[in-house]
C-alpha cells in the first residue's frame, strides 16, 4: 500500500472510536430532548443533527488532542487529564449550545440584546441544563476511556475488553 493509503487508513481509524461513541451519545441526547418536549418519536431533523454533531465532535476531539494544552497532565494520574479535557469540552459544548439557541433569535429579531432578552425568557432552562449534564457525563466517560487506552495501549484494551485483539487494532501504525 502507498503511504497516502496508510495515512488515510490511520486517520479513519483515529476517527472511528469518537465518532461511534458520540453517534450513540448524541442520538440519546436527541431522544431525551424529544421526550422532554413530549414528542414520543425521533424526528428526521434530530437524527440528522445528532449524526452531523457526532461527526463534527469526533473530528474536533481528534484535532484537539494534537494541541499541547489538551494533554496537559500526561504523567499525572489519569483523573487529571480526564477532568481537564472534560472541563474544556464541556465549556465548549455550553458555548455552542448557547449559540445554537441565540443565533436563530438574533437573525429573526435583528438585534442581539433583544434576542438575549427573549432567550432568557423563553428557553426552557431545565431542558437546557439537562442536555448540558448529559454532555458533561458523556465527555467524562469518553475521556476516561480515552485516557485508559492512551496509557494501556489499544492492543491491551482490545484484549481486556474483547478477549482478543480486533484486526483493526492489531494492524501496525505508520
Secondary structure, 3 states (H helix, E strand, C coil): CCHHHHHHHHHHHHHHHHHHHHHHHHHHHHHHHHHHCCCCCCCHHHHHHHHHHHHHHHHHHHHHCCCCCCCCCCCCCHHHHHHHHHHHHHHHHHHHHHHHHHHHHHHHHCCHHHHHHHHHHHCCHHHHHHHHHHHHHHHHHHHHHHHHHHHHCHHHHHHHHHCCCCHHHHCCCC
